[in-house]
Amino acid sequence: METLLVFRSSFSNKFWKITVADTSFAVNYGKIGTAGSVNVKDFPTPEACKKEAHRLIQSKLKKGYQPAVSTDPLIKESAMTEAYFWQLLDRCKEKGDEPDEQMEWLASQLAKGSVIDILSFDSILKKHYSQSYTSDLWAAAYIAMGGCSDDCFDYFRAWLLYLGKDVYYKAIKDPEALLPYFGLLQEQEEIPQLEEFLMVACEAFEEKTGRDMEDYWKLYDQLMQDDDPNPDIDLDWDEDDEEGLSRMFPQLWVVYGENPL
């Protein structure tokens, strides 16, 4: 359930929107034409949630708010587009030699935008992140690192996504396209994992609002409503079948089958 109200006068031009979902609601409010601020609140039951939402709506109506009837956009849409997402990743790599420095810059950059922009960045990240949850990429990661648990594969896919749009899509089609990037990591005595990237939006939210991770995920789940980032897949390889793995990715196996990163 969603209700959008507006208040217009010679001194004020505001919107107030409440979105109710099961046992929680999100309130988005601010000056018309901006992204506004967002808060989320939880309740023990759906009935309690709806009751409080109804009370707030009635309270706003008594204060002079009216249901929005204009077809013009009242709330500024997120400035976080697909193109800007990839541009940020490219710029981030220029902001320090170490991943920690780059992630710190990225979080600070995101914190300059609205909360909705931060959530949208994370939603775009999770969409692409989900696309990389494939059996072939898992096999490639297993060969390159000499093993790859569930968590390890999560952090591997974060590293892959951070490499950028072109490399990311090439690797999904052909994981052996990652050989040059594995080679660079080998020279640096590093491994293909970037757990910090998965938390950068949450850190930006904390920097911007002073609110914690729990508040962030409540707000994200309420407003973004994304699918599970890890869809079901069937692994078509066996970690104990070295011959089978070597046939899947012969180039990777030659380099890392006996000497993983």
C-alpha positions in Angstrom: 0.0 0.0 0.0 1.4 3.4 -0.9 0.0 6.9 -0.1 1.4 10.1 -1.5 0.3 13.4 0.0 1.4 17.0 -0.7 1.2 20.3 1.1 1.3 23.5 -0.8 1.2 27.0 0.5 2.9 30.4 -0.1 5.5 29.3 2.4 5.8 25.5 1.8 5.9 23.0 -1.0 6.3 19.5 0.5 5.5 15.9 -0.2 5.0 13.0 2.2 4.8 9.4 1.1 4.3 6.2 3.1 4.8 2.7 1.7 3.4 -0.2 3.8 4.7 -3.7 3.4 3.6 -6.4 5.9 5.1 -5.5 9.3 7.0 -2.3 8.4 6.5 0.9 6.5 8.9 3.5 4.9 8.2 7.2 5.0 9.7 9.4 2.4 9.3 13.2 2.9 10.8 16.5 1.9 10.6 19.4 -0.5 8.8 18.7 -3.8 11.4 18.2 -6.5 13.9 16.6 -4.2 14.6 13.0 -3.3 13.7 13.8 0.3 14.6 11.8 3.5 13.6 8.3 4.2 12.8 6.5 7.5 11.6 3.0 8.2 9.7 1.5 11.1 8.9 -2.0 12.2 5.9 -3.4 14.0 5.0 -6.7 15.7 2.1 -7.5 13.4 0.8 -6.3 10.0 -2.4 -5.0 11.7 -0.3 -2.8 14.0 1.6 -1.5 11.0 -1.5 -0.6 9.1 -3.1 1.0 12.1 -0.1 3.3 12.7 0.1 4.1 8.9 -3.6 5.0 8.9 -3.1 7.2 12.0 -0.1 9.1 10.3 -2.1 9.6 7.1 -5.0 11.1 9.0 -2.7 13.3 11.0 -1.2 14.6 7.8 -4.6 15.3 6.3 -5.6 17.2 9.4 -2.5 19.4 9.0 -3.5 20.4 5.5 -1.9 17.8 3.3 -3.8 16.6 0.3 -3.7 13.5 -1.9 -1.4 14.0 -4.8 -3.3 14.4 -8.1 -0.7 15.8 -10.4 0.9 13.5 -13.0 4.1 15.5 -12.8 6.9 13.9 -10.8 6.9 15.2 -7.3 9.8 13.2 -6.0 13.2 13.5 -7.7 14.2 10.1 -9.1 17.6 8.6 -8.2 20.5 10.1 -10.0 22.1 6.6 -9.8 21.9 5.2 -13.3 23.6 2.1 -14.8 26.0 4.3 -16.7 26.9 6.3 -13.6 27.4 3.1 -11.6 30.1 1.9 -14.0 31.6 5.3 -14.2 32.0 5.4 -10.4 33.8 2.1 -10.5 36.2 3.3 -13.1 36.9 6.6 -11.2 37.3 4.7 -8.0 40.4 2.8 -9.2 42.2 6.1 -9.6 41.6 7.1 -6.0 44.4 5.2 -4.4 46.8 2.2 -4.8 45.1 0.0 -2.3 41.5 -1.3 -2.3 40.9 0.0 1.1 41.6 3.6 -0.1 39.4 3.1 -3.1 36.5 1.8 -1.1 36.8 4.7 1.4 36.6 7.1 -1.5 33.7 5.4 -3.1 31.7 5.3 0.2 32.4 9.1 0.7 31.4 9.8 -2.9 28.1 7.9 -2.4 27.4 9.7 0.9 27.3 13.0 -1.0 24.2 11.9 -2.8 20.7 11.1 -1.4 19.8 8.0 0.6 17.8 6.9 -2.4 20.9 7.2 -4.6 22.9 5.0 -2.1 20.2 2.3 -2.1 20.0 2.5 -5.9 23.7 2.0 -6.2 23.4 -1.1 -4.1 20.4 -2.4 -6.1 22.4 -2.1 -9.4 25.3 -3.8 -7.7 23.2 -6.7 -6.6 21.5 -7.1 -9.9 24.9 -7.6 -11.7 26.3 -9.6 -8.8 23.4 -12.0 -9.2 24.2 -12.5 -12.9 27.7 -13.7 -12.0 26.4 -16.5 -9.9 27.1 -19.2 -12.4 28.6 -22.7 -12.3 31.3 -21.9 -14.8 32.6 -18.9 -12.9 32.6 -20.9 -9.7 34.6 -23.6 -11.3 37.1 -21.0 -12.6 37.4 -19.5 -9.2 38.0 -23.0 -7.7 40.8 -23.7 -10.1 42.5 -20.3 -9.7 42.4 -20.4 -5.9 42.7 -24.1 -5.4 39.3 -24.2 -3.7 36.3 -21.9 -3.3 33.7 -22.0 -0.6 30.3 -20.2 -0.8 31.7 -17.1 1.0 34.8 -17.2 -1.1 32.8 -17.2 -4.3 30.7 -14.2 -3.0 33.9 -12.2 -2.5 35.3 -13.4 -5.8 32.2 -12.1 -7.6 32.6 -8.8 -5.9 36.2 -8.6 -7.1 35.0 -9.5 -10.6 32.3 -6.9 -10.7 34.8 -4.2 -9.5 37.0 -4.9 -12.5 34.5 -3.0 -14.6 31.8 -3.5 -17.2 33.7 -4.9 -20.1 35.8 -7.3 -18.1 32.8 -8.4 -16.1 30.7 -9.3 -19.1 33.6 -11.0 -21.0 34.3 -13.2 -17.9 30.6 -14.3 -17.6 30.8 -15.5 -21.2 34.4 -16.9 -20.9 35.9 -17.2 -17.4 39.3 -17.8 -19.0 39.3 -14.1 -20.0 40.3 -13.5 -16.4 43.8 -15.0 -16.9 45.6 -11.7 -17.3 43.9 -10.3 -14.1 44.8 -13.4 -12.2 48.4 -12.9 -13.4 48.5 -9.4 -12.0 47.2 -10.7 -8.7 49.9 -13.4 -8.7 52.6 -10.7 -9.1 51.1 -8.8 -6.2 50.7 -11.9 -4.1 47.0 -11.2 -3.8 43.9 -13.3 -4.3 40.7 -12.4 -6.3 38.4 -11.3 -3.5 36.9 -7.9 -2.5 34.5 -8.4 0.4 34.6 -4.6 1.2 32.9 -3.8 -2.1 29.7 -5.6 -1.0 29.5 -3.3 2.1 30.4 0.1 0.5 26.8 1.3 0.2 26.0 0.4 3.8 29.1 2.3 4.9 28.0 5.3 2.8 24.6 5.2 4.5 26.2 5.2 7.9 28.5 8.1 7.0 25.6 10.1 5.6 22.9 9.4 8.3 24.8 8.2 11.4 22.4 5.2 11.4 23.7 1.6 11.6 23.7 -1.4 9.3 20.5 -2.8 10.7 18.6 0.4 9.8 20.2 0.3 6.3 19.0 -3.3 5.5 15.6 -2.6 6.8 15.3 0.4 4.6 16.8 -1.5 1.6 14.4 -4.4 1.9 11.4 -2.0 2.3 12.2 0.2 -0.7 14.2 -1.9 -3.2 12.5 -5.3 -2.9 15.1 -7.1 -5.0 15.2 -10.8 -5.7 17.6 -13.1 -3.9 21.2 -12.2 -5.1 22.1 -15.9 -5.3 19.6 -17.8 -7.5 19.6 -21.5 -7.5 22.2 -23.1 -9.8 23.3 -26.7 -10.4 27.1 -27.1 -10.4 28.0 -29.2 -13.5 31.5 -30.0 -12.1 33.0 -31.9 -9.2 35.8 -30.5 -7.1 37.4 -34.0 -6.9 37.3 -34.4 -10.7 40.6 -32.8 -11.8 40.3 -34.2 -15.3 36.9 -32.8 -15.7 38.0 -29.3 -14.5 41.0 -29.4 -16.8 38.7 -30.1 -19.7 36.4 -27.2 -18.8 39.1 -24.6 -18.6 42.4 -26.0 -20.0 44.2 -22.6 -20.0 43.3 -21.9 -16.4 44.3 -25.5 -15.4 47.7 -25.3 -17.1 48.6 -22.2 -15.0 46.8 -22.7 -11.7 45.7 -26.4 -11.6 48.8 -27.4 -9.7 49.9 -23.9 -8.5 46.8 -21.9 -7.4 46.9 -18.3 -6.3 
